[in-house]
Amino acid sequence: MSADRNYCLRFFIPPDKSFVLAYWPNAQKSLPERLGASLTLSAASECRYQIRAVPGKGVGMFATEAIAPGAVISRERPILVTPLLLLWNSIGHISSSMPEHIRDAFFALHNCKPSSSAQLQDIINTNALHVDYMPGHTELGPYHGVFKDICRANHSCNPNAGYLWDLATFTGALRATRAIAAGEEVNISYLEAHILYAERQERLRDRWSFICKCPVCSLPPAARAENDVARQNLSMVLRSVVAGVYDKLAPDVLAQLRMTKLLEDAADRDVYLWRAVAGQLARTYCALGQRADAVKWARKAMEMTLVGTGTDGGWAAVVAAPEKTDVWRSQVK
């Protein structure tokens, strides 16, 4: 194989022609071989939503029933998965590889840069969600996926849903990060929760060509400034989590309890932050022997762990019996 051919995309389409996987070749083992049965399993789709028109936004996703925190709103296979980094001369091959029904669904998605000549790349950039690194192909960079319906979920800086990729079933899912009423629009955040108003507007305008008018961005200036301060504080908490400060029960219990009101007042639903810090707060309240608060924060940790991983992470047991944790009343003098 020549050096040039090493940089030619390969394509995999399953027997049911439900999606196209574009991947860079690997000398040791091809990506479809590594993924194995996950590509050909009959994916169980879940649908508790409808797609309909939204004034000023094109279309959006709406819940068709009341949805509890942590519950699945939508689960589906992507119609296209590609490497995050594509060579310019590989773009045309992606379009020509698509079965007609996938091509029609793909080009029906929103393109935030309609004046550009690179239509396929622009639709990918407008809609794609991460599907992380592929097994055995990590050196070739991460991948992302385009979904027929999940990509219809619009942005909000105060989202009610979070996105989760499951490599084992090769599906993406949206889960509720709080209770969603029937008929309510389902929103995700295109950005990290700790980013402040001015930077959010700049990023959204430059990348997706719109000015956000969500409830948070529509706050009066004074309230919006307060929200920015809260997000700055959340950013500091998040950096502490990343640094491992909250990996173990801190000696200064009161310092952790100060996070409680901050999180309760936060105008965002950052899944990673809530999962890490809510879990630590649950352990803190267990250590203090305060059952009601321990259950409250263990339930929040369970909901966010469901959103982020698809499992309860063991928090359901804490919700049921916090007295059985290894830290119960360990901080009671």
C-alpha positions as CSV (number, residue, x, y, z in Angstrom):
1,M,0.0,0.0,0.0
2,S,1.4,3.4,-1.0
3,A,1.9,6.2,1.5
4,D,-0.9,8.2,-0.3
5,R,-3.4,5.4,0.1
6,N,-2.8,5.3,3.8
7,Y,-4.6,8.6,4.0
8,C,-7.6,7.5,2.0
9,L,-10.8,7.1,4.0
10,R,-12.4,3.7,4.2
11,F,-16.2,3.2,4.5
12,F,-18.3,0.7,6.4
13,I,-22.1,0.4,5.8
14,P,-24.0,-2.3,7.8
15,P,-26.3,-4.7,6.1
16,D,-29.4,-2.7,7.1
17,K,-27.7,0.4,5.6
18,S,-28.6,2.5,8.7
19,F,-25.4,4.5,8.8
20,V,-22.1,5.2,7.2
21,L,-18.8,4.9,9.1
22,A,-15.9,6.7,7.6
23,Y,-12.5,5.8,9.1
24,W,-8.8,6.1,8.5
25,P,-7.1,2.8,7.8
26,N,-4.9,1.1,10.4
27,A,-2.2,-1.4,9.4
28,Q,-2.9,-3.7,12.4
29,K,-6.7,-4.1,12.3
30,S,-9.5,-2.2,10.6
31,L,-12.0,-0.2,12.6
32,P,-15.0,-2.3,11.7
33,E,-13.1,-5.4,12.8
34,R,-12.3,-3.9,16.1
35,L,-15.9,-2.7,16.7
36,G,-17.3,-6.1,15.7
37,A,-20.9,-6.9,16.6
38,S,-21.7,-3.4,17.9
39,L,-22.0,-2.3,14.3
40,T,-24.5,-4.9,13.3
41,L,-26.6,-5.3,16.4
42,S,-30.2,-4.2,15.9
43,A,-30.2,-0.9,17.8
44,A,-33.1,-0.5,20.2
45,S,-34.3,3.1,19.4
46,E,-36.2,5.1,22.0
47,C,-38.5,8.0,21.1
48,R,-40.2,10.2,23.6
49,Y,-40.2,13.3,21.4
50,Q,-41.4,14.8,18.2
51,I,-39.6,17.2,15.7
52,R,-41.5,20.3,14.8
53,A,-41.1,23.9,13.7
54,V,-39.8,26.5,16.1
55,P,-40.3,30.2,15.2
56,G,-36.9,31.8,14.6
57,K,-35.1,28.5,15.0
58,G,-36.2,26.3,12.1
59,V,-37.1,23.1,13.9
60,G,-36.6,21.6,17.3
61,M,-37.2,18.6,19.5
62,F,-40.2,18.5,21.9
63,A,-41.1,16.0,24.6
64,T,-44.3,14.1,23.9
65,E,-44.7,13.0,27.6
66,A,-43.4,14.0,31.0
67,I,-39.8,12.8,31.4
68,A,-38.1,12.3,34.7
69,P,-34.5,13.4,35.4
70,G,-32.0,10.9,34.1
71,A,-34.5,9.2,31.8
72,V,-33.9,8.6,28.1
73,I,-35.5,11.1,25.7
74,S,-34.0,9.8,22.5
75,R,-31.7,7.0,21.5
76,E,-30.6,6.5,17.9
77,R,-27.9,5.4,15.6
78,P,-25.9,8.2,13.9
79,I,-26.4,8.4,10.1
80,L,-22.8,9.3,9.7
81,V,-19.6,8.9,11.7
82,T,-16.4,10.5,10.5
83,P,-13.0,11.4,11.9
84,L,-12.9,14.8,13.5
85,L,-10.1,15.8,11.1
86,L,-10.8,15.3,7.5
87,L,-8.5,15.9,4.5
88,W,-10.0,18.3,1.9
89,N,-9.8,15.7,-0.8
90,S,-11.8,13.1,1.2
91,I,-15.0,15.1,1.5
92,G,-16.5,14.1,-1.8
93,H,-16.0,10.4,-1.1
94,I,-18.2,10.7,2.0
95,S,-21.2,12.0,0.0
96,S,-20.8,9.4,-2.8
97,S,-20.6,6.6,-0.2
98,M,-24.0,7.4,1.3
99,P,-27.1,5.3,0.5
100,E,-29.8,7.6,-1.0
101,H,-32.0,7.7,2.2
102,I,-29.0,8.6,4.4
103,R,-28.0,11.3,1.9
104,D,-31.5,12.8,1.9
105,A,-31.6,12.8,5.8
106,F,-28.1,14.3,6.0
107,F,-28.7,17.1,3.6
108,A,-32.0,18.0,5.2
109,L,-30.2,19.0,8.4
110,H,-29.4,22.6,9.2
111,N,-26.4,24.3,7.6
112,C,-25.4,27.4,9.6
113,K,-23.0,28.5,6.8
114,P,-25.3,28.2,3.7
115,S,-23.2,30.6,1.6
116,S,-20.2,28.4,1.8
117,S,-19.3,26.1,-1.1
118,A,-18.3,23.3,1.3
119,Q,-21.8,22.1,2.1
120,L,-21.1,18.6,3.4
121,Q,-18.3,19.8,5.7
122,D,-20.5,22.7,6.9
123,I,-23.4,20.4,7.8
124,I,-21.0,18.2,9.7
125,N,-19.6,21.2,11.6
126,T,-23.1,22.5,12.3
127,N,-24.5,19.3,13.7
128,A,-21.9,16.8,14.7
129,L,-21.6,15.5,18.3
130,H,-18.6,13.7,19.7
131,V,-18.3,10.0,19.6
132,D,-14.8,10.1,21.2
133,Y,-11.8,7.9,20.1
134,M,-12.3,4.6,18.4
135,P,-10.6,1.4,19.8
136,G,-7.2,0.8,18.3
137,H,-7.4,4.1,16.4
138,T,-6.7,6.6,19.1
139,E,-3.5,7.9,17.4
140,L,-5.7,8.9,14.5
141,G,-7.7,11.4,16.5
142,P,-11.3,11.5,17.8
143,Y,-14.5,10.9,15.8
144,H,-17.8,12.6,15.7
145,G,-21.3,11.7,14.6
146,V,-24.3,13.2,12.8
147,F,-27.8,12.1,14.0
148,K,-31.0,12.5,12.1
149,D,-33.1,13.6,15.1
150,I,-30.7,14.2,18.1
151,C,-29.1,16.9,16.0
152,R,-32.4,18.7,15.9
153,A,-32.1,19.6,19.6
154,N,-31.4,23.3,19.8
155,H,-29.0,25.1,22.1
156,S,-29.8,26.7,25.5
157,C,-27.4,28.0,28.1
158,N,-29.8,26.4,30.6
159,P,-30.3,23.0,29.0
160,N,-32.7,20.3,30.2
161,A,-30.9,17.4,28.5
162,G,-27.4,15.9,28.1
163,Y,-25.9,13.8,25.3
164,L,-24.3,10.4,25.8
165,W,-22.4,8.2,23.3
166,D,-22.4,4.4,23.9
167,L,-19.8,2.7,21.8
168,A,-21.0,-0.8,22.9
169,T,-24.3,-0.3,21.0
170,F,-23.0,2.4,18.6
171,T,-25.8,4.7,19.6
172,G,-26.2,8.2,20.9
173,A,-28.8,9.2,23.5
174,L,-30.3,12.3,25.1
175,R,-31.2,12.0,28.8
176,A,-33.1,14.6,30.9
177,T,-30.9,16.6,33.3
178,R,-34.1,17.8,35.1
179,A,-37.8,17.0,34.9
180,I,-39.2,17.9,31.4
181,A,-42.9,18.5,30.9
182,A,-44.9,17.1,28.0
183,G,-44.7,19.6,25.1
184,E,-41.5,21.3,26.5
185,E,-38.7,21.9,24.0
186,V,-35.6,19.7,24.6
187,N,-32.4,21.7,24.7
188,I,-28.7,20.8,25.0
189,S,-25.8,23.1,25.5
190,Y,-23.3,23.4,22.7
191,L,-20.8,24.9,25.1
192,E,-19.3,24.3,28.5
193,A,-21.4,25.5,31.3
194,H,-18.8,27.8,33.0
195,I,-18.3,30.0,29.9
196,L,-19.4,33.6,30.6
197,Y,-22.1,35.5,28.6
198,A,-19.9,37.6,26.3
199,E,-17.7,34.6,25.3
200,R,-20.8,32.4,24.9
201,Q,-22.3,34.8,22.5
202,E,-19.1,35.2,20.5
203,R,-18.5,31.5,20.2
204,L,-22.1,30.8,19.2
205,R,-22.1,33.6,16.6
206,D,-18.8,32.5,15.1
207,R,-19.4,28.7,15.0
208,W,-23.2,28.5,14.6
209,S,-24.2,31.9,13.3
210,F,-26.8,32.8,15.9
211,I,-27.2,35.1,18.9
212,C,-28.5,33.1,21.9
213,K,-31.8,34.4,23.4
214,C,-32.3,31.6,25.9
215,P,-33.7,32.5,29.4
216,V,-30.2,32.9,30.8
217,C,-29.0,35.2,28.0
218,S,-32.3,37.2,28.1
219,L,-31.9,38.1,31.8
220,P,-31.7,41.8,32.7
221,P,-28.1,43.0,32.8
222,A,-27.7,42.9,36.6
223,A,-29.1,39.4,36.8
224,R,-27.0,38.3,33.9
225,A,-23.9,39.7,35.7
226,E,-24.8,37.6,38.8
227,N,-25.1,34.6,36.6
228,D,-21.6,35.2,35.2
229,V,-20.3,35.4,38.8
230,A,-22.0,32.1,39.6
231,R,-20.5,30.5,36.5
232,Q,-17.0,31.8,37.5
233,N,-17.5,30.1,40.9
234,L,-18.6,27.0,39.2
235,S,-15.5,27.1,37.0
236,M,-13.3,27.2,40.2
237,V,-15.2,24.2,41.6
238,L,-14.8,22.3,38.3
239,R,-11.1,23.0,38.3
240,S,-10.9,21.6,41.8
241,V,-12.7,18.5,40.7
242,V,-10.4,18.0,37.8
243,A,-7.4,18.5,40.0
244,G,-8.7,15.8,42.4
245,V,-9.4,18.1,45.3
246,Y,-12.7,16.4,46.0
247,D,-11.7,12.9,45.3
248,K,-11.7,12.1,49.0
249,L,-13.7,13.6,51.9
250,A,-12.1,17.0,52.7
251,P,-11.2,17.7,56.3
252,D,-13.0,21.0,56.1
253,V,-16.6,19.7,55.7
254,L,-18.1,23.2,55.9
255,A,-16.1,24.3,52.8
256,Q,-17.8,21.5,50.8
257,L,-21.3,22.4,52.2
258,R,-20.8,26.0,50.8
259,M,-21.1,24.5,47.4
260,T,-24.7,23.4,48.1
261,K,-26.4,26.8,47.5
262,L,-24.1,27.6,44.7
263,L,-25.2,24.4,42.8
264,E,-28.8,24.8,43.7
265,D,-28.8,28.4,42.3
266,A,-26.7,27.6,39.2
267,A,-28.4,28.5,36.0
268,D,-26.9,25.5,34.1
269,R,-26.9,21.7,34.1
270,D,-23.2,20.8,33.6
271,V,-23.4,17.0,33.7
272,Y,-19.7,16.5,34.6
273,L,-19.7,19.1,37.4
274,W,-23.0,18.0,38.9
275,R,-22.0,14.3,38.8
276,A,-18.6,14.9,40.6
277,V,-19.6,17.5,43.1
278,A,-23.1,16.2,43.9
279,G,-21.6,12.9,44.7
280,Q,-19.1,14.5,47.0
281,L,-21.8,16.4,48.7
282,A,-23.8,13.2,49.2
283,R,-20.7,11.7,50.9
284,T,-20.3,14.8,53.0
285,Y,-23.8,14.7,54.3
286,C,-23.5,10.9,54.9
287,A,-20.4,11.7,57.0
288,L,-22.4,14.2,59.0
289,G,-25.3,11.7,59.4
290,Q,-27.8,14.0,57.8
291,R,-30.0,11.6,56.0
292,A,-32.4,13.8,54.1
293,D,-29.6,15.9,52.5
294,A,-27.5,12.8,51.8
295,V,-30.4,11.3,49.9
296,K,-31.1,14.5,48.1
297,W,-27.6,14.8,46.8
298,A,-27.2,11.1,46.1
299,R,-30.3,11.3,44.0
300,K,-28.8,14.2,42.0
301,A,-25.6,12.3,41.6
302,M,-27.5,9.3,40.4
303,E,-29.5,11.3,37.9
304,M,-26.3,13.0,36.5
305,T,-24.4,9.7,36.4
306,L,-27.3,8.3,34.4
307,V,-27.0,11.2,31.9
308,G,-23.2,10.9,31.7
309,T,-22.7,7.1,31.7
310,G,-26.0,5.4,31.3
311,T,-25.7,3.7,34.7
312,D,-26.6,4.8,38.2
313,G,-23.0,4.4,39.3
314,G,-24.0,2.8,42.6
315,W,-25.9,5.9,43.8
316,A,-29.3,4.2,43.8
317,A,-28.0,2.1,46.8
318,V,-27.0,5.3,48.6
319,V,-30.4,6.8,47.9
320,A,-32.1,3.7,49.4
321,A,-29.8,3.4,52.4
322,P,-27.2,6.1,53.1
323,E,-26.6,4.6,56.5
324,K,-24.9,1.7,54.8
325,T,-22.1,3.8,53.2
326,D,-18.6,3.5,54.6
327,V,-18.5,7.2,55.7
328,W,-21.9,7.3,57.5
329,R,-21.5,9.6,60.6
330,S,-17.7,9.5,60.4
331,Q,-17.6,13.3,60.9
332,V,-19.9,13.3,63.9
333,K,-18.0,14.2,67.0
